[in-house]
Amino acid sequence: MIRYLLAALLALAAIAPAALAQDGDDDTLRLATVTRPPFSLSENGLDTGFTLDLWDALMQDIGRDYVVQRTETFGEMLDLVRRAEVDAAAANISITADRETEMDFTQPIFSAGLQIMVPASDTVASPFLSRLVLRDFLIAVVAAFALLFAAGMLMWLFERRHQDYFRHDGRKALFPAFWWALNLIVNGGFEERQPRSAPGRVLGVVMVISSLFLVSIFVAKITTTMTVEAIQSAVSSVSDLYGKRVGTTGGSTAAAYLDRREIRYQGYDGFAPLIADFEAGALDAVVFDAPILAHYVTKAGAGTATLAGPVFLRENYGIALPTGSELHEPINQSLLRLRENGTYEEIRVKWFGPSDG
């Protein structure tokens, strides 16, 4: 009996530390996230970003330890929450009615929306193209003046002995002859001073017929120049996305929005492959969360990408929790405390700078 009792005590002593360790592990929260700068990223092995810093402050406030589980895709992160395999998920998670049926959300932690990103080369007319069109325009103007002067002086040569208007020497006839030719082209006919000589009448008929083409060409040149100079972006609004090569991440609020607008797009498993195709020139535009696109444009995509048009489809981000999570109320209370004591604002300014105004 004594041997059995000692064996039982030794067994209990062996499993007690493991049981305590397991209890400690159960008290450690598991947070799922996905890389989405500036909301969630890994720098030198440290999990950081606006949402991760906010989560850390929340956990310090409510006195809970946690570990971070970084997933490869946004969908994988949300699936972990749906299956209650993690205690929470945090990144740039939009609060939507569909997601609310599958999980719980804290109160909003950030207000955002969607925006369009396009290659920087599409935002302004190419300087070379502008110069080329302007050069062609100037050539057209000079050629038109030269033709009018030549036609006017030719008419002067034919008509100088037949009507007083052209009865000048060559130098003094330059402007009257040019003015006559200009009026003929603009008016498309003879209002006065009809040619009286046979060669003059032939030239007049040729000029009337030619005026139809000359005016059309001249107007087309002006229109082309004004159009090129006025170009600000090949894509400046959602309405410009039809027929373009548009990309976003599959299952995102951006994808749902494009579906509702019946805009064809290429869906990607994550932000990284989406950006890779954009940088490779395979996409004309990216529709995604405005803060993330703004961060990309000012950091990795500086000089190669730009934002087009205003933010649309305003939405709020929240922390996702499994349905019925006991963390829901503690986190919401902590969020209110962090807003009241200024901690939330410090984190926001750290990642996004001071608010406008």
C-alpha positions in Angstrom: 0.0 0.0 0.0 2.8 2.4 0.8 4.4 1.7 -2.5 1.2 2.3 -4.4 0.6 5.6 -2.4 4.1 6.8 -3.2 3.7 5.9 -6.9 0.4 7.9 -7.0 2.0 10.9 -5.3 4.9 10.8 -7.8 2.5 10.6 -10.7 0.6 13.6 -9.4 3.8 15.5 -8.9 4.7 14.8 -12.5 1.5 15.9 -14.1 0.8 18.9 -11.9 3.3 21.2 -13.7 1.9 20.2 -17.0 -1.6 20.9 -15.8 -0.6 24.3 -14.5 1.2 25.1 -17.7 -1.9 24.1 -19.6 -4.0 26.3 -17.5 -1.6 29.2 -18.2 -1.8 28.5 -21.9 -5.6 28.6 -21.8 -5.4 32.0 -20.2 -3.2 33.3 -23.1 -5.3 34.7 -25.9 -4.7 33.8 -29.5 -4.9 36.7 -32.0 -5.1 36.0 -35.7 -3.9 38.7 -38.1 -2.7 39.1 -41.7 -0.1 41.4 -43.1 -1.8 44.7 -44.2 0.5 47.7 -43.7 0.0 50.0 -41.9 -2.6 48.1 -39.8 -0.6 44.9 -39.4 2.9 44.1 -40.3 6.1 42.4 -39.0 9.2 44.5 -38.6 12.4 42.8 -37.4 10.3 39.9 -36.0 8.0 42.3 -34.1 4.3 42.3 -34.8 3.3 45.9 -35.1 1.0 48.3 -37.0 -2.0 50.4 -36.0 -4.3 47.6 -35.1 -1.6 45.4 -33.5 -0.5 48.4 -31.3 -4.1 49.1 -30.4 -4.6 45.4 -29.5 -1.5 45.4 -27.3 -2.8 48.5 -25.5 -6.2 46.8 -25.0 -4.6 43.7 -23.6 -2.4 45.7 -21.2 -5.6 47.5 -20.1 -7.6 44.4 -19.4 -4.6 42.4 -18.1 -4.4 39.6 -20.6 -1.5 37.9 -22.3 -1.7 36.9 -26.0 0.2 35.4 -28.9 -0.1 36.4 -32.5 -0.9 34.0 -35.3 -0.1 35.5 -38.7 -2.0 34.0 -41.6 -1.2 34.0 -45.3 -4.6 35.3 -46.4 -7.4 37.5 -45.1 -9.9 34.7 -45.7 -7.8 32.3 -43.6 -7.8 34.8 -40.8 -11.6 35.1 -40.8 -12.0 31.4 -41.0 -10.1 30.9 -37.8 -12.6 33.3 -36.1 -15.6 31.5 -37.6 -14.3 28.2 -36.3 -13.4 29.7 -32.9 -9.9 28.5 -33.3 -8.6 31.9 -32.2 -9.9 34.3 -29.6 -9.9 37.3 -31.9 -8.7 38.6 -35.3 -7.4 42.1 -36.0 -6.1 43.9 -39.1 -8.3 46.0 -41.4 -11.5 44.0 -40.9 -14.5 45.8 -42.2 -17.7 45.5 -40.2 -20.4 44.2 -42.5 -23.8 42.7 -42.1 -22.8 39.4 -43.7 -19.8 39.0 -41.4 -21.9 39.9 -38.4 -24.0 36.8 -39.0 -20.9 34.6 -38.6 -18.9 36.4 -35.9 -19.1 39.2 -33.4 -17.4 42.6 -33.7 -16.2 45.1 -31.2 -17.2 48.7 -31.6 -15.4 50.4 -34.6 -11.7 51.0 -34.1 -11.1 53.0 -37.4 -13.2 54.7 -40.1 -12.1 54.1 -43.6 -13.5 53.4 -47.1 -12.5 52.2 -50.6 -10.4 54.0 -53.1 -8.9 53.5 -56.6 -5.2 53.2 -57.2 -3.7 53.6 -60.7 -0.2 53.7 -62.2 1.4 57.2 -61.8 2.0 57.3 -65.6 -1.7 57.3 -66.2 -2.5 60.4 -64.0 -1.1 63.1 -66.2 -0.7 63.4 -69.9 2.9 62.4 -70.8 5.1 65.5 -71.2 6.5 64.0 -74.4 2.9 63.5 -75.7 1.9 67.0 -74.7 4.9 68.5 -76.5 4.3 66.4 -79.6 0.7 67.4 -79.9 1.5 71.1 -79.2 4.2 70.9 -81.9 1.7 69.5 -84.4 -0.8 72.1 -83.4 1.7 74.9 -84.0 2.7 73.4 -87.3 -0.9 73.3 -88.3 -1.4 77.0 -87.4 1.7 78.1 -89.3 0.7 76.0 -92.3 -2.8 77.5 -92.3 -1.4 81.0 -92.2 1.0 80.2 -95.0 -1.7 78.7 -97.2 -4.0 81.7 -96.6 -1.2 84.1 -97.5 -0.3 82.0 -100.6 -3.9 81.7 -101.8 -4.5 85.4 -101.1 -1.5 86.6 -103.0 -2.3 84.2 -105.9 -5.8 85.7 -106.0 -4.2 89.2 -105.9 -2.1 88.2 -108.9 -5.2 87.1 -110.8 -7.5 90.0 -109.8 -5.3 93.1 -109.4 -6.3 94.3 -112.9 -10.0 93.4 -112.4 -11.1 95.0 -109.1 -10.0 97.9 -106.9 -9.6 95.8 -103.8 -6.6 94.0 -105.2 -5.2 97.0 -107.1 -2.0 97.4 -104.9 1.6 96.6 -105.3 2.8 93.3 -103.8 3.9 94.7 -100.4 0.7 96.6 -99.7 -1.5 93.8 -101.0 -0.2 91.3 -98.4 -2.8 92.0 -95.6 -5.8 92.7 -97.9 -5.1 89.5 -99.8 -4.7 87.4 -96.6 -7.9 89.0 -95.1 -9.8 88.1 -98.3 -8.6 84.5 -98.1 -9.4 84.2 -94.4 -12.9 85.5 -94.8 -13.5 83.1 -97.6 -12.3 80.1 -95.6 -14.3 81.1 -92.4 -17.5 82.0 -94.2 -17.2 79.2 -96.8 -18.1 81.4 -99.7 -18.0 84.8 -101.3 -19.9 87.6 -99.4 -18.3 90.2 -101.5 -15.4 90.8 -104.0 -16.2 87.7 -106.1 -13.4 86.8 -108.5 -13.8 88.3 -112.0 -11.0 86.7 -113.9 -11.2 83.1 -115.1 -8.1 81.9 -113.1 -9.5 83.8 -110.0 -12.8 82.0 -110.3 -11.2 78.6 -110.5 -9.0 79.4 -107.5 -12.1 80.7 -105.6 -14.0 77.4 -106.2 -11.0 75.4 -105.2 -10.7 77.4 -102.0 -14.4 77.1 -101.1 -14.2 73.4 -101.5 -10.9 73.2 -99.6 -12.2 75.3 -96.8 -14.5 72.5 -95.7 -11.5 70.2 -95.1 -9.2 72.9 -93.8 -11.6 74.1 -91.1 -12.3 70.5 -90.0 -8.6 69.6 -89.7 -7.9 72.8 -87.8 -10.7 72.3 -85.3 -9.6 68.7 -84.9 -6.1 69.8 -84.0 -7.4 72.3 -81.4 -9.7 69.6 -79.9 -6.9 67.1 -79.7 -4.6 69.5 -78.0 -7.2 70.6 -75.5 -8.1 67.0 -74.8 -4.6 65.9 -74.1 -3.8 68.8 -71.9 -7.1 68.3 -69.9 -6.4 64.6 -69.2 -6.0 64.1 -65.5 -6.4 60.3 -65.3 -7.5 57.4 -67.4 -9.4 56.4 -64.3 -10.8 59.1 -62.0 -14.0 57.4 -60.6 -15.7 54.1 -60.3 -17.6 54.8 -63.6 -14.3 54.7 -65.4 -13.5 51.1 -64.3 -15.8 49.5 -66.8 -13.7 47.8 -69.5 -10.5 48.3 -67.5 -8.3 45.6 -66.0 -9.4 45.9 -62.3 -8.0 44.0 -59.4 -8.9 43.5 -55.7 -8.8 40.7 -53.2 -11.4 38.0 -53.3 -14.1 38.0 -50.7 -13.3 41.6 -49.6 -15.8 44.5 -49.3 -14.2 45.9 -52.4 -15.0 42.7 -54.3 -18.6 42.8 -53.1 -18.9 46.4 -54.2 -17.6 45.7 -57.6 -20.0 42.7 -57.9 -22.9 45.0 -57.1 -21.8 47.5 -59.8 -21.2 44.6 -62.2 -17.6 45.7 -62.8 -15.4 42.8 -63.9 -12.3 42.3 -61.8 -9.5 39.9 -61.1 -9.7 38.5 -57.5 -6.6 37.7 -55.6 -5.9 35.5 -52.5 -4.0 38.3 -50.8 -2.7 41.9 -51.1 0.9 40.8 -52.0 -0.1 39.0 -55.3 -2.5 41.8 -56.1 0.3 44.4 -55.8 2.7 42.2 -57.7 0.4 42.1 -60.7 -0.2 45.8 -60.5 3.5 46.5 -60.4 4.0 44.2 -63.4 1.5 46.2 -65.4 -1.1 43.5 -65.5 -3.8 45.8 -64.0 -5.1 49.2 -64.9 -6.5 49.9 -61.5 -6.7 48.5 -58.0 -9.8 48.9 -55.8 -9.0 48.4 -52.1 -9.1 49.9 -48.6 -8.1 53.6 -48.9 -5.7 53.7 -45.9 -3.7 50.7 -47.2 -3.5 52.1 -50.7 -2.5 55.5 -49.3 0.3 53.8 -47.3 1.5 51.9 -50.4 1.5 55.0 -52.6 3.6 57.0 -50.1 6.0 54.1 -49.3 6.7 51.2 -51.6 4.8 52.6 -54.6 6.1 56.2 -54.3 6.4 57.6 -57.8 4.9 54.6 -59.5 1.3 54.7 -58.2 -1.2 57.3 -57.2 -4.7 57.5 -55.9 -7.5 58.4 -58.2 -10.8 60.0 -57.1 -12.2 60.4 -53.6 -12.8 57.7 -50.9 -16.1 56.0 -51.4 -18.2 53.3 -49.7 -17.3 54.5 -46.2 -16.9 51.6 -43.7 -15.6 50.9 -40.2 -13.0 48.5 -39.1 -13.4 46.4 -36.0 -11.9 43.5 -34.1 -13.5 40.2 -35.0 -14.5 37.8 -32.2 -16.1 34.3 -32.3 -19.8 34.5 -31.8 -20.7 34.8 -28.1 -17.1 35.7 -27.1 -16.7 36.7 -23.5 -14.1 39.2 -24.6 -16.7 41.4 -26.4 -17.7 43.5 -23.5 -14.3 43.9 -21.8 -12.7 45.0 -25.1 -15.4 47.5 -25.8 -15.1 49.0 -22.3 -11.3 49.1 -22.7 -11.7 50.8 -26.1 -13.7 53.6 -24.4 -11.1 54.0 -21.7 -8.3 54.2 -24.3 -10.2 56.9 -26.2 -10.9 58.8 -23.1 -7.3 58.8 -21.8 -5.7 59.6 -25.1 -4.0 56.3 -25.7 -6.0 55.6 -28.9 -5.2 59.0 -30.3 -1.5 58.5 -29.7 -1.5 55.2 -31.6 -3.5 56.7 -34.4 -1.2 59.7 -34.8 1.8 57.4 -34.7 0.6 55.6 -37.8 -1.4 58.2 -39.7 -0.3 61.5 -38.5 -2.4 64.4 -37.0 -5.9 64.8 -38.2 -6.6 67.5 -40.9 -7.7 70.7 -39.2 
